[in-house]
Amino acid sequence: MTAISLENETTAPDGPRPARGMLHDTWVIARRGLVHMKRQPEALADATIQPIMFVLLFAYVFGGAIAVPGEGNYREFLMGGIFAQTIVFTSFGVAMSLAHDRKNQAVDRFRALPIARGAVLGGHAVANLLKAMLPIVLMSLCGLAIGWRIATAWSTPPSVTSSSWPSPSP
């Protein structure tokens, strides 16, 4: 009996592949979270329709009923408040996605993989940060369309005012 030898035979690597690093593992988990958003139409609707609806609702329905003291423009207060509201509401996404992965035992499967320990939490946080950028951009465009303007120059960094900085007790 004669053995047949293949010239271009591929062999499996010995042992598991080496870890690629924390950033790579985090990006893999984050990309997984972004794919989940694409496959869940209700999450995409929450990120697109709801912020625009809030801007238009508060600007046109409640805008005439609320008087701003001094020389301020109501839309400046409106946009800052809706930005803060949206960021707070989307911050729950990390906890909810981690709880969902724990319930479906995905976290247990991640522990069996050769990935960095913080990659799961970091990946969910990065995915949530990228998901939060979509409503912020849409609300900014909608705000610009209804008359909201940024009063400072784009090159000016945000500064800390004396009223917001805690002063030492005498």
Secondary structure, DSSP 8 states (H G I E B T S, - for coil): ------TT-----SSS-----HHHHHHHHHHHHHHHHHH-HHHHHHHHHHHHHHHHIIIIISTTT---STT--HHHHHHHHHHHHHHHHHHHHHHHHHHHHHHTTHHHHHHTSS--TTHHHHHHHHHHHHHHHHHHHHHHHHHHHHT----S-TTS-----TTTS-----
